[in-house]
Amino acid sequence: MATNKDKDIDKIDKRLHVLTLVVKRQDDIPKVRMKAKLLCRMCGLDRVATAQVGTSASEMARLIVRMSGGGIVTFRIVCCKIGPPIGQDQGGIELFFEGKRACDPSAFSDGTCPLDIEDLGKLRAVSGLKRVLDYVEIQSGVHGAPLKVKAIKWGIRRPWEEISQKEVSLRNELFRDTEESYIENLRLKHEEVLRLLEQTTVQNRELDRMNSELLQLGQDLEIMAREHATIQMALRIADRIRNPVTVIGGLIRAILKKDPAVGQETRRRLEVIRQGVVELEEFVKSFEELAEKEVRSFAREDLKGIVNEVLNTWRPSLLKKGVTLMADMPEDRIEIMANRRVLKTALFHILRNALEASPGGGVVRVAITRQKGKPAVVISDQGPGIPPDVQKRLFAAPVTTKPRGTGLGLFLVKEILEEHQGDIEIESVQGKGTTVTCRFPIRWREDTGWRSTVAQ
């Protein structure tokens, strides 16, 4: 449960842990109020905010002692970026309250602990906290879990750099008469270091996995380019061979069958030619089987699932460059006939182009929608756009705007979309970005394109 003032909570990018107080008895409560007010004054909060933080902190400490038999109160300084102007800091005091055990029913007049988060929010200390602070989040405290509440009061006017430089003096001042808190703070810092190390290890493993997938997708694209070019060329050659081979074979069979005047030597030679024709016909049939195999590699797939797999693989690269991904996905499943691996490679290439074109801090938008009933994937970037002269020949032949690019990728993407009986459209305005739209058919036709030509 949070207040309606929590709009900046997700933007916090800096936290400085300054003090954790152990609260065991009523005598510890004034110390919580004193330290909270001291920290507020040292950070430059005004008098009203200082009084609000001090009073609400002491009341929450009182609740922890009464409800959980004690616990800890942690003070942090937090900072987030707001604007305009871009880069301006907004600082605040973050308070974290944690009971050492679950609710004690004897602490309440009716002998009943709060039953849910809403009930917790009605407790006087918590409701008071919500009235005077800018952000309050009740994390736990019911169903046998210790009370945990986080709250923030914004209003620090001093720059983060100034506060960071005074970290040592802050701690020295706040640690006076809090010997027990030295040990508690050391323990918490140790746990924080262990947690960060664990998170770093997990993140490194995830990055290794993502990099492996990206490398594999890149290799798939190159392999597919070679395979695709070879298959297309072979099928076209086979198609051009079939007609003359059929004519030659038919004439030779007719001569051997209907013309008894043919000499023995000529008949022998014609038979050799006929055998060669049979071998060529078998050769053409083998390519027909290849075409049929290509058709069988297509299956009914969820377009949203394919797009999400590509986005999940590419997300770390977006984050590394500081590019924001905005995805608009439908709730319902959208089925298309697709070769999953091949289509993923095509979408991966389009997304890679969008990322490479995007400036740091830019936005890449990916949406799955329907256009005139047809399933479509729309990918937009905020890059420099494609020059008009390049746009005209994007799909006519391999072309690139990159210094070391081959241009084969986009040329191949069009081929892949055509094999999926779809189409690709690119709209680009220089200085404003590029939008790529991939559309797929409503109904899949089994006998279209080069496959039907070869299989005749």
Secondary structure, 3 states (H helix, E strand, C coil): CCCCCCCCHHHEEEEEEEEEEEECCHHHHHHHHHHHHHHHHHHCCCHHHHHHHHHHHHHHHHHHHHHHCCEEEEEEEEEEEECCCCCEEEEEEEEEEEECCCCCHHHCCCCCCCCCHHHHHHCHHHHHHHHHCCEEEEEECCCCCCCEEEEEEEEECCCHHHHHHCHHHHHHHHCCCCHHHHHHHHHHHHHHHHHHHHHHHHHHHHHHHHHHHHHHHHHHHHHHHHHHHHHHHHHHHHHHHHHHHHHHHHHHHHHHHHCCCCCHHHHHHHHHHHHHHHHHHHHHHHHHHHHHHHHHCCEEEEHHHHHHHHHHHHHHHHHHHCCEEEEECCCCCCEEEECHHHHHHHHHHHHHHHHHHCCCCCEEEEEEEEECCEEEEEEECCCCCCCHHHHCCCCCCCCCCCCCCCCHHHHHHHHHHHHCCCEEEEEEECCCEEEEEEECCCCCCCCCHHHHHHCC
